[in-house]
Amino acid sequence: TGNPIFQDRTKGVGILTKEQAIQYGVTGPNLRGSGIKFDLRKDEPYCSYDKFNFDIPIGENGDCFDRYWVRIEEMKQSAKIIEQALDGLPAGECNAKVPRILRPPMGEAYAQLEAPRGALGIYTVSDANDKPYRVHVRAPSFINLTMLQEILVGEKISDVIATLGSIDIVLGEVDR
């Protein structure tokens, strides 16, 4: 993080402004790297995230360095969450009965969670059967990739790799 060569190659490179991040629908560390404090675990808590004490790291410039820094800080916050979860586990065996077949609710349903690359959303349409007849996944890697062309305008060819790496996509998720 403190290496001057790394900082020279990432600071001021591949800038994604707040406005661009919102326009493209970017979420997760890329959004927070652009200075927007939004995290589903805090803003729309699910499971037991509202019981944990953790911070949301926010970048200032929206560049490659800020996206990197946000991810490093989020790993530290994840460790904090894990420690709190372990401290809160009750003594004894942990067994839960889970139905063999999960049935989505009848009609339309949308759920999202904070995944490592941003908001992962699942939309279903079901007639209460165990197999919904429409399922759509909002994959953050695909959304994050859409803004790459715009943030590379005016950059050096050598900055493409750092910028692509900093938006942290998974090509299998993009290609599906």
TIVO-2410 file (N, C-alpha, C; in nm, 3 decimals):
# residues 176
REC num residu      c1      c2      c3 atome chaine
REC   1      T   0.083  -0.120   0.000     N      A
REC   1      T   0.000   0.000   0.000    CA      A
REC   1      T   0.086   0.125   0.000     C      A
REC   2      G   0.193   0.124   0.076     N      A
REC   2      G   0.279   0.241   0.086    CA      A
REC   2      G   0.388   0.249  -0.019     C      A
REC   3      N   0.397   0.150  -0.105     N      A
REC   3      N   0.501   0.148  -0.208    CA      A
REC   3      N   0.480   0.264  -0.306     C      A
REC   4      P   0.582   0.351  -0.322     N      A
REC   4      P   0.564   0.467  -0.409    CA      A
REC   4      P   0.539   0.431  -0.556     C      A
REC   5      I   0.595   0.322  -0.603     N      A
REC   5      I   0.572   0.282  -0.742    CA      A
REC   5      I   0.426   0.238  -0.758     C      A
REC   6      F   0.376   0.159  -0.663     N      A
REC   6      F   0.236   0.116  -0.668    CA      A
REC   6      F   0.143   0.237  -0.663     C      A
REC   7      Q   0.172   0.331  -0.577     N      A
REC   7      Q   0.089   0.451  -0.567    CA      A
REC   7      Q   0.093   0.533  -0.696     C      A
REC   8      D   0.211   0.548  -0.755     N      A
REC   8      D   0.223   0.622  -0.881    CA      A
REC   8      D   0.142   0.557  -0.993     C      A
REC   9      R   0.134   0.423  -0.992     N      A
REC   9      R   0.066   0.351  -1.099    CA      A
REC   9      R  -0.085   0.340  -1.076     C      A
REC  10      T  -0.133   0.376  -0.953     N      A
REC  10      T  -0.276   0.359  -0.925    CA      A
REC  10      T  -0.348   0.488  -0.885     C      A
REC  11      K  -0.277   0.584  -0.829     N      A
REC  11      K  -0.343   0.709  -0.788    CA      A
REC  11      K  -0.367   0.797  -0.910     C      A
REC  12      G  -0.490   0.845  -0.925     N      A
REC  12      G  -0.526   0.930  -1.038    CA      A
REC  12      G  -0.549   0.853  -1.167     C      A
REC  13      V  -0.553   0.721  -1.160     N      A
REC  13      V  -0.568   0.635  -1.277    CA      A
REC  13      V  -0.706   0.570  -1.274     C      A
REC  14      G  -0.774   0.567  -1.389     N      A
REC  14      G  -0.903   0.498  -1.400    CA      A
REC  14      G  -1.009   0.555  -1.308     C      A
REC  15      I  -1.022   0.684  -1.308     N      A
REC  15      I  -1.115   0.750  -1.216    CA      A
REC  15      I  -1.260   0.726  -1.257     C      A
REC  16      L  -1.337   0.677  -1.159     N      A
REC  16      L  -1.482   0.659  -1.173    CA      A
REC  16      L  -1.546   0.760  -1.078     C      A
REC  17      T  -1.607   0.864  -1.134     N      A
REC  17      T  -1.668   0.967  -1.050    CA      A
REC  17      T  -1.795   0.915  -0.984     C      A
REC  18      K  -1.841   0.986  -0.883     N      A
REC  18      K  -1.967   0.950  -0.816    CA      A
REC  18      K  -2.081   0.947  -0.917     C      A
REC  19      E  -2.085   1.047  -1.002     N      A
REC  19      E  -2.192   1.056  -1.101    CA      A
REC  19      E  -2.189   0.938  -1.198     C      A
REC  20      Q  -2.071   0.901  -1.244     N      A
REC  20      Q  -2.059   0.786  -1.335    CA      A
REC  20      Q  -2.099   0.657  -1.264     C      A
REC  21      A  -2.057   0.641  -1.140     N      A
REC  21      A  -2.090   0.520  -1.065    CA      A
REC  21      A  -2.241   0.504  -1.053     C      A
REC  22      I  -2.309   0.612  -1.023     N      A
REC  22      I  -2.456   0.607  -1.011    CA      A
REC  22      I  -2.518   0.581  -1.148     C      A
REC  23      Q  -2.469   0.650  -1.250     N      A
REC  23      Q  -2.523   0.634  -1.386    CA      A
REC  23      Q  -2.514   0.489  -1.434     C      A
REC  24      Y  -2.404   0.423  -1.404     N      A
REC  24      Y  -2.386   0.285  -1.449    CA      A
REC  24      Y  -2.449   0.182  -1.356     C      A
REC  25      G  -2.493   0.223  -1.240     N      A
REC  25      G  -2.553   0.130  -1.145    CA      A
REC  25      G  -2.450   0.046  -1.072     C      A
REC  26      V  -2.331   0.101  -1.057     N      A
REC  26      V  -2.221   0.031  -0.990    CA      A
REC  26      V  -2.254   0.020  -0.841     C      A
REC  27      T  -2.219  -0.092  -0.781     N      A
REC  27      T  -2.241  -0.113  -0.639    CA      A
REC  27      T  -2.113  -0.168  -0.576     C      A
REC  28      G  -2.116  -0.191  -0.447     N      A
REC  28      G  -2.006  -0.257  -0.378    CA      A
REC  28      G  -1.882  -0.171  -0.366     C      A
REC  29      P  -1.765  -0.235  -0.361     N      A
REC  29      P  -1.639  -0.163  -0.341    CA      A
REC  29      P  -1.610  -0.058  -0.449     C      A
REC  30      N  -1.655  -0.082  -0.572     N      A
REC  30      N  -1.633   0.017  -0.678    CA      A
REC  30      N  -1.712   0.144  -0.650     C      A
REC  31      L  -1.833   0.131  -0.602     N      A
REC  31      L  -1.915   0.247  -0.566    CA      A
REC  31      L  -1.855   0.318  -0.446     C      A
REC  32      R  -1.819   0.242  -0.344     N      A
REC  32      R  -1.760   0.302  -0.225    CA      A
REC  32      R  -1.624   0.364  -0.254     C      A
REC  33      G  -1.550   0.307  -0.349     N      A
REC  33      G  -1.422   0.365  -0.389    CA      A
REC  33      G  -1.440   0.502  -0.453     C      A
REC  34      S  -1.559   0.526  -0.509     N      A
REC  34      S  -1.590   0.656  -0.569    CA      A
REC  34      S  -1.645   0.756  -0.469     C      A
REC  35      G  -1.649   0.717  -0.343     N      A
REC  35      G  -1.689   0.811  -0.238    CA      A
REC  35      G  -1.835   0.806  -0.198     C      A
REC  36      I  -1.908   0.704  -0.239     N      A
REC  36      I  -2.049   0.693  -0.204    CA      A
REC  36      I  -2.064   0.586  -0.095     C      A
REC  37      K  -2.118   0.629   0.019     N      A
REC  37      K  -2.131   0.540   0.133    CA      A
REC  37      K  -2.264   0.464   0.123     C      A
REC  38      F  -2.261   0.350   0.055     N      A
REC  38      F  -2.378   0.263   0.045    CA      A
REC  38      F  -2.334   0.119   0.055     C      A
REC  39      D  -2.392   0.048   0.149     N      A
REC  39      D  -2.364  -0.093   0.170    CA      A
REC  39      D  -2.493  -0.157   0.216     C      A
REC  40      L  -2.541  -0.258   0.145     N      A
REC  40      L  -2.668  -0.322   0.178    CA      A
REC  40      L  -2.670  -0.376   0.320     C      A
REC  41      R  -2.554  -0.417   0.372     N      A
REC  41      R  -2.550  -0.473   0.507    CA      A
REC  41      R  -2.584  -0.368   0.612     C      A
REC  42      K  -2.561  -0.240   0.581     N      A
REC  42      K  -2.594  -0.130   0.673    CA      A
REC  42      K  -2.722  -0.059   0.632     C      A
REC  43      D  -2.738  -0.033   0.502     N      A
REC  43      D  -2.850   0.048   0.454    CA      A
REC  43      D  -2.980  -0.030   0.442     C      A
REC  44      E  -2.972  -0.158   0.415     N      A
REC  44      E  -3.090  -0.245   0.408    CA      A
REC  44      E  -3.053  -0.377   0.474     C      A
REC  45      P  -3.032  -0.376   0.606     N      A
REC  45      P  -2.977  -0.494   0.674    CA      A
REC  45      P  -3.061  -0.620   0.653     C      A
REC  46      Y  -2.993  -0.730   0.639     N      A
REC  46      Y  -3.056  -0.861   0.626    CA      A
REC  46      Y  -2.979  -0.957   0.714     C      A
REC  47      C  -3.033  -1.077   0.732     N      A
REC  47      C  -2.976  -1.175   0.824    CA      A
REC  47      C  -2.955  -1.107   0.959     C      A
REC  48      S  -2.835  -1.106   1.009     N      A
REC  48      S  -2.811  -1.044   1.140    CA      A
REC  48      S  -2.707  -0.932   1.133     C      A
REC  49      Y  -2.687  -0.874   1.016     N      A
REC  49      Y  -2.587  -0.768   1.002    CA      A
REC  49      Y  -2.614  -0.648   1.092     C      A
REC  50      D  -2.740  -0.624   1.125     N      A
REC  50      D  -2.771  -0.510   1.212    CA      A
REC  50      D  -2.719  -0.530   1.355     C      A
REC  51      K  -2.679  -0.651   1.389     N      A
REC  51      K  -2.627  -0.679   1.523    CA      A
REC  51      K  -2.475  -0.664   1.531     C      A
REC  52      F  -2.409  -0.641   1.420     N      A
REC  52      F  -2.263  -0.632   1.418    CA      A
REC  52      F  -2.216  -0.488   1.405     C      A
REC  53      N  -2.105  -0.461   1.469     N      A
REC  53      N  -2.043  -0.330   1.463    CA      A
REC  53      N  -1.929  -0.335   1.360     C      A
REC  54      F  -1.945  -0.263   1.251     N      A
REC  54      F  -1.839  -0.256   1.149    CA      A
REC  54      F  -1.853  -0.126   1.073     C      A
REC  55      D  -1.744  -0.083   1.014     N      A
REC  55      D  -1.739   0.043   0.939    CA      A
REC  55      D  -1.746   0.016   0.790     C      A
REC  56      I  -1.788   0.118   0.716     N      A
REC  56      I  -1.792   0.112   0.570    CA      A
REC  56      I  -1.680   0.203   0.517     C      A
REC  57      P  -1.572   0.145   0.465     N      A
REC  57      P  -1.464   0.227   0.411    CA      A
REC  57      P  -1.508   0.299   0.282     C      A
REC  58      I  -1.469   0.423   0.269     N      A
REC  58      I  -1.509   0.506   0.155    CA      A
REC  58      I  -1.384   0.570   0.095     C      A
REC  59      G  -1.372   0.562  -0.038     N      A
REC  59      G  -1.263   0.629  -0.107    CA      A
REC  59      G  -1.295   0.776  -0.129     C      A
REC  60      E  -1.197   0.848  -0.182     N      A
REC  60      E  -1.215   0.991  -0.205    CA      A
REC  60      E  -1.211   1.029  -0.352     C      A
REC  61      N  -1.129   0.961  -0.431     N      A
REC  61      N  -1.103   1.004  -0.568    CA      A
REC  61      N  -1.163   0.914  -0.675     C      A
REC  62      G  -1.206   0.793  -0.638     N      A
REC  62      G  -1.263   0.701  -0.736    CA      A
REC  62      G  -1.161   0.641  -0.831     C      A
REC  63      D  -1.035   0.642  -0.791     N      A
REC  63      D  -0.930   0.588  -0.879    CA      A
REC  63      D  -0.895   0.444  -0.841     C      A
REC  64      C  -0.800   0.386  -0.914     N      A
REC  64      C  -0.758   0.248  -0.888    CA      A
REC  64      C  -0.712   0.230  -0.743     C      A
REC  65      F  -0.638   0.327  -0.692     N      A
REC  65      F  -0.588   0.316  -0.556    CA      A
REC  65      F  -0.704   0.312  -0.456     C      A
REC  66      D  -0.802   0.398  -0.473     N      A
REC  66      D  -0.916   0.399  -0.381    CA      A
REC  66      D  -0.993   0.267  -0.385     C      A
REC  67      R  -1.010   0.209  -0.503     N      A
REC  67      R  -1.080   0.081  -0.513    CA      A
REC  67      R  -1.001  -0.028  -0.442     C      A
REC  68      Y  -0.869  -0.025  -0.459     N      A
REC  68      Y  -0.780  -0.120  -0.388    CA      A
REC  68      Y  -0.792  -0.099  -0.237     C      A
REC  69      W  -0.779   0.026  -0.193     N      A
REC  69      W  -0.779   0.057  -0.051    CA      A
REC  69      W  -0.912   0.016   0.014     C      A
REC  70      V  -1.024   0.041  -0.053     N      A
REC  70      V  -1.155   0.002   0.000    CA      A
REC  70      V  -1.159  -0.150   0.021     C      A
REC  71      R  -1.109  -0.226  -0.075     N      A
REC  71      R  -1.112  -0.372  -0.062    CA      A
REC  71      R  -1.024  -0.421   0.054     C      A
REC  72      I  -0.908  -0.361   0.071     N      A
REC  72      I  -0.821  -0.398   0.183    CA      A
REC  72      I  -0.890  -0.369   0.315     C      A
REC  73      E  -0.949  -0.250   0.327     N      A
REC  73      E  -1.018  -0.213   0.450    CA      A
REC  73      E  -1.141  -0.300   0.474     C      A
REC  74      E  -1.209  -0.341   0.367     N      A
REC  74      E  -1.325  -0.428   0.383    CA      A
REC  74      E  -1.285  -0.566   0.435     C      A
REC  75      M  -1.168  -0.613   0.400     N      A
REC  75      M  -1.120  -0.740   0.456    CA      A
REC  75      M  -1.102  -0.727   0.607     C      A
REC  76      K  -1.050  -0.614   0.651     N      A
REC  76      K  -1.034  -0.591   0.796    CA      A
REC  76      K  -1.170  -0.586   0.864     C      A
REC  77      Q  -1.267  -0.522   0.802     N      A
REC  77      Q  -1.401  -0.514   0.860    CA      A
REC  77      Q  -1.468  -0.651   0.861     C      A
REC  78      S  -1.442  -0.732   0.758     N      A
REC  78      S  -1.497  -0.868   0.755    CA      A
REC  78      S  -1.442  -0.951   0.871     C      A
REC  79      A  -1.314  -0.933   0.900     N      A
REC  79      A  -1.254  -1.004   1.014    CA      A
REC  79      A  -1.322  -0.960   1.144     C      A
REC  80      K  -1.354  -0.831   1.156     N      A
REC  80      K  -1.426  -0.781   1.273    CA      A
REC  80      K  -1.564  -0.847   1.287     C      A
REC  81      I  -1.634  -0.860   1.175     N      A
REC  81      I  -1.766  -0.923   1.175    CA      A
REC  81      I  -1.755  -1.069   1.217     C      A
REC  82      I  -1.657  -1.139   1.162     N      A
REC  82      I  -1.638  -1.281   1.195    CA      A
REC  82      I  -1.608  -1.299   1.342     C      A
REC  83      E  -1.520  -1.214   1.398     N      A
REC  83      E  -1.489  -1.223   1.541    CA      A
REC  83      E  -1.614  -1.203   1.626     C      A
REC  84      Q  -1.697  -1.105   1.590     N      A
REC  84      Q  -1.820  -1.081   1.665    CA      A
REC  84      Q  -1.917  -1.197   1.651     C      A
REC  85      A  -1.925  -1.254   1.532     N      A
REC  85      A  -2.014  -1.368   1.510    CA      A
REC  85      A  -1.969  -1.488   1.593     C      A
REC  86      L  -1.839  -1.514   1.595     N      A
REC  86      L  -1.788  -1.626   1.674    CA      A
REC  86      L  -1.811  -1.604   1.823     C      A
REC  87      D  -1.793  -1.482   1.869     N      A
REC  87      D  -1.817  -1.450   2.010    CA      A
REC  87      D  -1.963  -1.469   2.047     C      A
REC  88      G  -2.053  -1.451   1.952     N      A
REC  88      G  -2.196  -1.460   1.979    CA      A
REC  88      G  -2.256  -1.598   1.960     C      A
REC  89      L  -2.176  -1.696   1.917     N      A
REC  89      L  -2.230  -1.830   1.896    CA      A
REC  89      L  -2.267  -1.892   2.030     C      A
REC  90      P  -2.383  -1.953   2.038     N      A
REC  90      P  -2.421  -2.021   2.163    CA      A
REC  90      P  -2.339  -2.148   2.181     C      A
REC  91      A  -2.327  -2.192   2.305     N      A
REC  91      A  -2.254  -2.316   2.333    CA      A
REC  91      A  -2.336  -2.434   2.283     C      A
REC  92      G  -2.269  -2.543   2.257     N      A
REC  92      G  -2.337  -2.666   2.216    CA      A
REC  92      G  -2.336  -2.686   2.066     C      A
REC  93      E  -2.405  -2.793   2.025     N      A
REC  93      E  -2.412  -2.828   1.884    CA      A
REC  93      E  -2.498  -2.729   1.807     C      A
REC  94      C  -2.464  -2.709   1.683     N      A
REC  94      C  -2.543  -2.622   1.596    CA      A
REC  94      C  -2.601  -2.706   1.484     C      A
REC  95      N  -2.729  -2.731   1.491     N      A
REC  95      N  -2.799  -2.805   1.386    CA      A
REC  95      N  -2.924  -2.726   1.350     C      A
REC  96      A  -2.952  -2.719   1.223     N      A
REC  96      A  -3.073  -2.651   1.178    CA      A
REC  96      A  -3.142  -2.739   1.076     C      A
REC  97      K  -3.273  -2.743   1.084     N      A
REC  97      K  -3.350  -2.819   0.986    CA      A
REC  97      K  -3.379  -2.728   0.867     C      A
REC  98      V  -3.335  -2.773   0.753     N      A
REC  98      V  -3.355  -2.697   0.630    CA      A
REC  98      V  -3.437  -2.784   0.536     C      A
REC  99      P  -3.544  -2.728   0.479     N      A
REC  99      P  -3.624  -2.811   0.388    CA      A
REC  99      P  -3.543  -2.856   0.267     C      A
REC 100      R  -3.572  -2.975   0.220     N      A
REC 100      R  -3.499  -3.028   0.105    CA      A
REC 100      R  -3.527  -2.947  -0.020     C      A
REC 101      I  -3.648  -2.896  -0.031     N      A
REC 101      I  -3.685  -2.817  -0.147    CA      A
REC 101      I  -3.730  -2.680  -0.099     C      A
REC 102      L  -3.665  -2.577  -0.151     N      A
REC 102      L  -3.704  -2.441  -0.118    CA      A
REC 102      L  -3.802  -2.391  -0.223     C      A
REC 103      R  -3.914  -2.342  -0.180     N      A
REC 103      R  -4.015  -2.292  -0.273    CA      A
REC 103      R  -4.017  -2.141  -0.268     C      A
REC 104      P  -3.994  -2.077  -0.382     N      A
REC 104      P  -4.003  -1.930  -0.383    CA      A
REC 104      P  -4.148  -1.888  -0.363     C      A
REC 105      P  -4.168  -1.768  -0.310     N      A
REC 105      P  -4.307  -1.722  -0.290    CA      A
REC 105      P  -4.379  -1.706  -0.424     C      A
REC 106      M  -4.511  -1.715  -0.418     N      A
REC 106      M  -4.591  -1.700  -0.539    CA      A
REC 106      M  -4.583  -1.556  -0.587     C      A
REC 107      G  -4.576  -1.539  -0.717     N      A
REC 107      G  -4.567  -1.407  -0.777    CA      A
REC 107      G  -4.423  -1.366  -0.801     C      A
REC 108      E  -4.401  -1.236  -0.800     N      A
REC 108      E  -4.267  -1.182  -0.826    CA      A
REC 108      E  -4.196  -1.158  -0.694     C      A
REC 109      A  -4.065  -1.185  -0.693     N      A
REC 109      A  -3.985  -1.160  -0.574    CA      A
REC 109      A  -3.846  -1.113  -0.618     C      A
REC 110      Y  -3.790  -1.020  -0.543     N      A
REC 110      Y  -3.654  -0.974  -0.568    CA      A
REC 110      Y  -3.582  -0.968  -0.435     C      A
REC 111      A  -3.463  -1.023  -0.430     N      A
REC 111      A  -3.381  -1.018  -0.310    CA      A
REC 111      A  -3.239  -0.985  -0.354     C      A
REC 112      Q  -3.170  -0.912  -0.269     N      A
REC 112      Q  -3.031  -0.879  -0.300    CA      A
REC 112      Q  -2.949  -0.886  -0.174     C      A
REC 113      L  -2.820  -0.908  -0.194     N      A
REC 113      L  -2.727  -0.910  -0.083    CA      A
REC 113      L  -2.596  -0.846  -0.126     C      A
REC 114      E  -2.518  -0.808  -0.028     N      A
REC 114      E  -2.388  -0.745  -0.054    CA      A
REC 114      E  -2.286  -0.856  -0.078     C      A
REC 115      A  -2.252  -0.876  -0.202     N      A
REC 115      A  -2.152  -0.976  -0.240    CA      A
REC 115      A  -2.015  -0.906  -0.249     C      A
REC 116      P  -1.906  -0.979  -0.261     N      A
REC 116      P  -1.773  -0.916  -0.265    CA      A
REC 116      P  -1.754  -0.813  -0.377     C      A
REC 117      R  -1.825  -0.827  -0.488     N      A
REC 117      R  -1.808  -0.735  -0.600    CA      A
REC 117      R  -1.922  -0.635  -0.613     C      A
REC 118      G  -2.020  -0.641  -0.523     N      A
REC 118      G  -2.133  -0.549  -0.529    CA      A
REC 118      G  -2.263  -0.621  -0.502     C      A
REC 119      A  -2.373  -0.552  -0.529     N      A
REC 119      A  -2.505  -0.608  -0.502    CA      A
REC 119      A  -2.535  -0.723  -0.597     C      A
REC 120      L  -2.563  -0.839  -0.540     N      A
REC 120      L  -2.604  -0.956  -0.617    CA      A
REC 120      L  -2.754  -0.969  -0.599     C      A
REC 121      G  -2.828  -0.952  -0.707     N      A
REC 121      G  -2.974  -0.955  -0.699    CA      A
REC 121      G  -3.031  -1.076  -0.770     C      A
REC 122      I  -3.139  -1.131  -0.713     N      A
REC 122      I  -3.209  -1.244  -0.773    CA      A
REC 122      I  -3.355  -1.205  -0.788     C      A
REC 123      Y  -3.406  -1.213  -0.910     N      A
REC 123      Y  -3.547  -1.185  -0.939    CA      A
REC 123      Y  -3.613  -1.315  -0.982     C      A
REC 124      T  -3.725  -1.349  -0.921     N      A
REC 124      T  -3.797  -1.470  -0.959    CA      A
REC 124      T  -3.944  -1.440  -0.983     C      A
REC 125      V  -4.003  -1.519  -1.071     N      A
REC 125      V  -4.148  -1.520  -1.091    CA      A
REC 125      V  -4.188  -1.666  -1.075     C      A
REC 126      S  -4.283  -1.690  -0.984     N      A
REC 126      S  -4.317  -1.827  -0.951    CA      A
REC 126      S  -4.466  -1.844  -0.929     C      A
REC 127      D  -4.511  -1.966  -0.950     N      A
REC 127      D  -4.649  -2.002  -0.918    CA      A
REC 127      D  -4.651  -2.088  -0.791     C      A
REC 128      A  -4.552  -2.068  -0.705     N      A
REC 128      A  -4.533  -2.140  -0.578    CA      A
REC 128      A  -4.487  -2.284  -0.600     C      A
REC 129      N  -4.449  -2.318  -0.720     N      A
REC 129      N  -4.390  -2.447  -0.751    CA      A
REC 129      N  -4.245  -2.443  -0.702     C      A
REC 130      D  -4.179  -2.558  -0.693     N      A
REC 130      D  -4.040  -2.559  -0.649    CA      A
REC 130      D  -3.945  -2.513  -0.760     C      A
REC 131      K  -3.998  -2.493  -0.881     N      A
REC 131      K  -3.916  -2.444  -0.992    CA      A
REC 131      K  -3.981  -2.317  -1.048     C      A
REC 132      P  -3.925  -2.200  -1.015     N      A
REC 132      P  -3.983  -2.076  -1.069    CA      A
REC 132      P  -3.971  -2.076  -1.221     C      A
REC 133      Y  -4.066  -2.012  -1.288     N      A
REC 133      Y  -4.061  -2.013  -1.434    CA      A
REC 133      Y  -3.983  -1.896  -1.491     C      A
REC 134      R  -3.937  -1.804  -1.408     N      A
REC 134      R  -3.847  -1.697  -1.452    CA      A
REC 134      R  -3.751  -1.666  -1.340     C      A
REC 135      V  -3.623  -1.666  -1.374     N      A
REC 135      V  -3.518  -1.628  -1.278    CA      A
REC 135      V  -3.419  -1.540  -1.352     C      A
REC 136      H  -3.387  -1.427  -1.291     N      A
REC 136      H  -3.284  -1.339  -1.347    CA      A
REC 136      H  -3.188  -1.302  -1.236     C      A
REC 137      V  -3.059  -1.308  -1.266     N      A
REC 137      V  -2.956  -1.273  -1.170    CA      A
REC 137      V  -2.890  -1.142  -1.214     C      A
REC 138      R  -2.889  -1.045  -1.123     N      A
REC 138      R  -2.817  -0.920  -1.148    CA      A
REC 138      R  -2.677  -0.939  -1.094     C      A
REC 139      A  -2.584  -0.962  -1.185     N      A
REC 139      A  -2.447  -0.992  -1.147    CA      A
REC 139      A  -2.363  -0.865  -1.143     C      A
REC 140      P  -2.297  -0.837  -1.031     N      A
REC 140      P  -2.220  -0.712  -1.021    CA      A
REC 140      P  -2.103  -0.704  -1.119     C      A
REC 141      S  -2.039  -0.815  -1.153     N      A
REC 141      S  -1.925  -0.809  -1.244    CA      A
REC 141      S  -1.966  -0.755  -1.381     C      A
REC 142      F  -2.082  -0.796  -1.429     N      A
REC 142      F  -2.128  -0.748  -1.560    CA      A
REC 142      F  -2.152  -0.597  -1.555     C      A
REC 143      I  -2.218  -0.551  -1.451     N      A
REC 143      I  -2.245  -0.407  -1.435    CA      A
REC 143      I  -2.114  -0.331  -1.424     C      A
REC 144      N  -2.022  -0.383  -1.344     N      A
REC 144      N  -1.894  -0.314  -1.324    CA      A
REC 144      N  -1.812  -0.306  -1.452     C      A
REC 145      L  -1.823  -0.406  -1.537     N      A
REC 145      L  -1.748  -0.406  -1.663    CA      A
REC 145      L  -1.800  -0.302  -1.761     C      A
REC 146      T  -1.929  -0.269  -1.754     N      A
REC 146      T  -1.987  -0.176  -1.851    CA      A
REC 146      T  -1.924  -0.038  -1.847     C      A
REC 147      M  -1.873   0.002  -1.732     N      A
REC 147      M  -1.816   0.137  -1.720    CA      A
REC 147      M  -1.668   0.142  -1.757     C      A
REC 148      L  -1.606   0.029  -1.783     N      A
REC 148      L  -1.462   0.025  -1.810    CA      A
REC 148      L  -1.423   0.113  -1.928     C      A
REC 149      Q  -1.497   0.105  -2.039     N      A
REC 149      Q  -1.461   0.181  -2.158    CA      A
REC 149      Q  -1.456   0.331  -2.129     C      A
REC 150      E  -1.553   0.379  -2.052     N      A
REC 150      E  -1.558   0.523  -2.023    CA      A
REC 150      E  -1.443   0.567  -1.932     C      A
REC 151      I  -1.409   0.488  -1.831     N      A
REC 151      I  -1.304   0.534  -1.739    CA      A
REC 151      I  -1.164   0.516  -1.797     C      A
REC 152      L  -1.153   0.446  -1.910     N      A
REC 152      L  -1.022   0.431  -1.974    CA      A
REC 152      L  -0.992   0.542  -2.075     C      A
REC 153      V  -1.091   0.624  -2.108     N      A
REC 153      V  -1.070   0.732  -2.205    CA      A
REC 153      V  -0.961   0.826  -2.152     C      A
REC 154      G  -0.860   0.849  -2.235     N      A
REC 154      G  -0.752   0.939  -2.198    CA      A
REC 154      G  -0.641   0.876  -2.116     C      A
REC 155      E  -0.656   0.749  -2.080     N      A
REC 155      E  -0.553   0.681  -2.000    CA      A
REC 155      E  -0.447   0.621  -2.092     C      A
REC 156      K  -0.334   0.584  -2.033     N      A
REC 156      K  -0.227   0.517  -2.107    CA      A
REC 156      K  -0.264   0.370  -2.123     C      A
REC 157      I  -0.214   0.309  -2.229     N      A
REC 157      I  -0.238   0.166  -2.251    CA      A
REC 157      I  -0.188   0.086  -2.132     C      A
REC 158      S  -0.078   0.129  -2.074     N      A
REC 158      S  -0.022   0.056  -1.959    CA      A
REC 158      S  -0.113   0.064  -1.836     C      A
REC 159      D  -0.208   0.157  -1.833     N      A
REC 159      D  -0.300   0.170  -1.719    CA      A
REC 159      D  -0.422   0.080  -1.731     C      A
REC 160      V  -0.439   0.017  -1.847     N      A
REC 160      V  -0.556  -0.069  -1.867    CA      A
REC 160      V  -0.556  -0.186  -1.768     C      A
REC 161      I  -0.442  -0.248  -1.748     N      A
REC 161      I  -0.434  -0.364  -1.660    CA      A
REC 161      I  -0.467  -0.326  -1.516     C      A
REC 162      A  -0.409  -0.216  -1.468     N      A
REC 162      A  -0.438  -0.173  -1.330    CA      A
REC 162      A  -0.586  -0.138  -1.315     C      A
REC 163      T  -0.643  -0.073  -1.414     N      A
REC 163      T  -0.784  -0.033  -1.406    CA      A
REC 163      T  -0.875  -0.155  -1.411     C      A
REC 164      L  -0.849  -0.245  -1.504     N      A
REC 164      L  -0.929  -0.367  -1.514    CA      A
REC 164      L  -0.919  -0.447  -1.384     C      A
REC 165      G  -0.800  -0.461  -1.331     N      A
REC 165      G  -0.782  -0.534  -1.205    CA      A
REC 165      G  -0.853  -0.467  -1.090     C      A
REC 166      S  -0.857  -0.335  -1.090     N      A
REC 166      S  -0.917  -0.264  -0.977    CA      A
REC 166      S  -1.069  -0.270  -0.975     C      A
REC 167      I  -1.132  -0.298  -1.091     N      A
REC 167      I  -1.279  -0.312  -1.088    CA      A
REC 167      I  -1.319  -0.455  -1.052     C      A
REC 168      D  -1.221  -0.545  -1.049     N      A
REC 168      D  -1.237  -0.679  -0.990    CA      A
REC 168      D  -1.355  -0.755  -1.047     C      A
REC 169      I  -1.347  -0.788  -1.175     N      A
REC 169      I  -1.456  -0.866  -1.237    CA      A
REC 169      I  -1.422  -1.014  -1.239     C      A
REC 170      V  -1.523  -1.095  -1.253     N      A
REC 170      V  -1.507  -1.240  -1.275    CA      A
REC 170      V  -1.569  -1.266  -1.412     C      A
REC 171      L  -1.486  -1.308  -1.508     N      A
REC 171      L  -1.535  -1.323  -1.645    CA      A
REC 171      L  -1.641  -1.431  -1.659     C      A
REC 172      G  -1.637  -1.535  -1.578     N      A
REC 172      G  -1.742  -1.636  -1.582    CA      A
REC 172      G  -1.878  -1.578  -1.547     C      A
REC 173      E  -1.878  -1.483  -1.456     N      A
REC 173      E  -2.003  -1.416  -1.417    CA      A
REC 173      E  -2.050  -1.323  -1.529     C      A
REC 174      V  -1.956  -1.257  -1.596     N      A
REC 174      V  -1.990  -1.166  -1.706    CA      A
REC 174      V  -2.042  -1.246  -1.825     C      A
REC 175      D  -1.982  -1.359  -1.853     N      A
REC 175      D  -2.009  -1.437  -1.973    CA      A
REC 175      D  -2.137  -1.519  -1.967     C      A
REC 176      R  -2.191  -1.540  -1.849     N      A
REC 176      R  -2.309  -1.628  -1.838    CA      A
REC 176      R  -2.421  -1.571  -1.917     C      A
***
